[in-house]
């Protein structure tokens, strides 16, 4: 390890120096040989000032002549300068390692969580299958009994509804087959379904910009589930009165569906939480509707589901974007 040293006399004039050639090279000053360093007086003076500011000098006094005093100034060697940054490099490597481990753990957790979701959904669909089949059998018996003409159609609707729910849960965890569908008709039928079950003080509006067709690839049962969740979420936010507006449009990227309500809105601190499983501001429910909807849109349709805007006391707009 070569330590750069500058020797001065009692008048602080530079007398000799050693190892400054390697120091010059390490600092990017080309031509680090001793001869060129000697003729580069500015460099010597700068190094002397730097050594004085860095380390206390070592003095030597001639035993036979106390007036003769030599002072030795020294600085860090090239090796010492390099070693100085080793701890930072090590910390950076350790930090990078920890970051990679955390990301891997999060990825593993999400993968496990997705498997649990898919398993629960498929098990629910399986459990619903048996009683629904049994109800279909009882329905056929009721058809043959006089006086059930009004009851049987309503029961049939409920059974079809249960079959639809079972079909939706059965599709979670497996990639559904997407087929081109007209969003105007698909959304319109779901809005009509919700309208019949909504209080009379609520109004529904669908804006398509005079377009009769907006085509997008869909899994109809799963997409209907998304729209149902968004519309029911809007109903809950309005508490019995207000308006729900569904805007359907398309651009270069794909089809856009905005579901707007005039409800109580979402606090800014909660906007980033609404899609988390279990998050809900309602007294009832598990807080899974929006989480499932986001999974269906993003994982199965390659689109996006976001909160476009929300203001307390004025309402919220959810936006669905589907690729063409």
Phi, psi and omega in degrees: 000108183272116182266124177289130184226140173238127180257131176236161177266190183295340178266009178066027175270141181289127179255303180219169177206155178221150174063014177283339179296317178291324178295321179296317179297317181296336180264007175087007178275113186290150180078064187275015181286157187300323184294315181290326175300321181297323182273000178255074189298323180299321179297317180297317181294321178294319179293322178299316179296322179292319179296320179298322181283341186267310187228149175292142184285164173252124183258145175230124180248130181295121182300328183271344180216099186293343178282344179269113184227125175250140181240134182246118177255140184221159179226183181287143176284167179299320179296318180295322178296321179290318182295332182302328184267355180300315179301322179295319178296318179296317178298320179297318179295317179297317178298319178295320179297315180297319180298316180297318180297317180298316179297320178295319179295319179296318179297319179295320180296317180295321179297316178297318180298317179297322179294321178296315178302311182297319179297316179297319181296313181295323178294322177298316179298320180294318181292327180287334186301317184294307180295329178294318177298321179294319179296325178297322178294315178296326180297319179296325177293322180292331180299328184276355181264122180300146178095356181257017185298328180273332184282318186301314179300322180291319177296323180296321177298317180294321178294319177298325178295317177297322177296321179296317178298316179298320180296320180297311181296326180293335181276345179291132178098344176236143184290118182282159175276121179271142180224145180299127179224152176276112182297329180300315179286318184296313179290321181301319181293323180287322176298319179296321178298317180288324181302319182294339183253007181262156177299155184295338182279359181262140178242149182237139180222138176239122178248123180241003182064038179067011178272132178270342182221133169225104188270136176209149178286127186223158159257100189310312181298319181287321179295320177300325178297319178298310181297322178297317179297317181294318180291319177293324177298321177294320178300314180297325183288335185266345174054047169100347179210148181136199183221144174242126181240130177245117179256127179243124180214177176213152177222195182296328183279327182163200180269143183235130178235118177252124177251112186244134175238164178253037184274205188281348178080176182238132177297146182303322182293341183259350184300320181285352184255347191298335181265004178282135177301131177094346180279127177202148175254003180270157180288329180243158178106160183260356180071037183250345186301307182291325178297314178296319180299317180296319177298317182296315182292314188276317184277324186260337181246355179066023181253209180212148175230119184222166170271107182291315180198155177199141179218130181302131178083353183239330176133182186221148174235120172262139181242129174249128176241126180242138178291150178289000000 
